[in-house]
Amino acid sequence: MAQVSIKDNEVDVVIGVLHADMTSFMEEWRPVFSRFHLIIIKDPDLKDELRIPEGFNLHVYTKSDIERVVRPSSASLLLSGYSCRYFGYLVSQKKYIISIDDDCIPARDSDGNLVDVVTQHVTNLTTPATPFFFNTLYDPYRKGADFVRGYPFSLRSGVTCALSCGLWLNLADYDAPTQALKPGQRNSRYVDAVLTVPAKVMMPVSGINIGFDREMVGPALLPALRLAREGNLRWETVEDIWCGMCLKVVCDHLRLGVKSGLPYVWRKERGDAIESLQKEWEGVKLMEEVVPFFQSVRLSRAAVTAEDCVVEIAEAVKQRLGPLDPVFARAAQAMVDWVKLWKVVRTQSPPSVA
């Protein structure tokens, strides 16, 4: 992997915490995380005090911080469970954000080397993406690769990459029905590849392991779609799937790139897929309406920033999906409220919470 120069003031690592004892998690990640500033968001529903080992440069934000910054916005109701990570995105002042869930530990590559997720995400974000013509050798900017015969020279400069979607070993990101039917299935394949997701193609972005350019698309990473009985387990949530499709529409419109592949994390097993099945079924059904909507939505030329794009998408959600289910009308309002909140926090210099 090509090495990039990462300055300390360019990266925040954001961790949403649902489990009080972070000792084992932090020690596993120490070789990577000790080099960077960490933003740790405690789930507002978590009552126990966090236990964090010493030796890290970090800020911890709790329920009182969230309430102080977010109220009276409706967004405060959407920042529980793993959605608390979005508060970290809101208060960060760094160019790049790397977000890792607390049920993941570092993975090892095919040679047994510890995977540095921060360096790989930043590498993806600081090398161009190629969304308008697919390169069959995947990322042409990686060492040992290049553009293949027939690739238009006019497109070889690529575009800015705004989102890097990492993968995971062990427990794959299946939905509850799939995991319930295949309880013993695990992902053990380490594929040493990065590719650009083509323009106008939707994808289920998972917030488990991502990196993004906050300055380019930060406002488009937002909590919005919350199911009536949604819990804190991955199998029970669809908020990051909704967020990811919203973000992909924004990137396509602004001619920004999205990459998927490296880096990997190792994801531990938590929760019961059978118990989660009833909660997630609502989201599984809603996706049949959501995906065609995002595939067809088009934004105006007046939308020139991520904030503009989110507001236009929210209006389309309200008009086209709102009549189908009240959950969509609430999501549309949450998107508008988040953009307003983002602008308020950004005008603070420096923000009182940072």
Order of alpha helices (4+ residues) and beta strands (2+ residues): beta-alpha-beta-beta-alpha-alpha-beta-beta-alpha-beta-alpha-beta-beta-alpha-alpha-beta-alpha-alpha-alpha
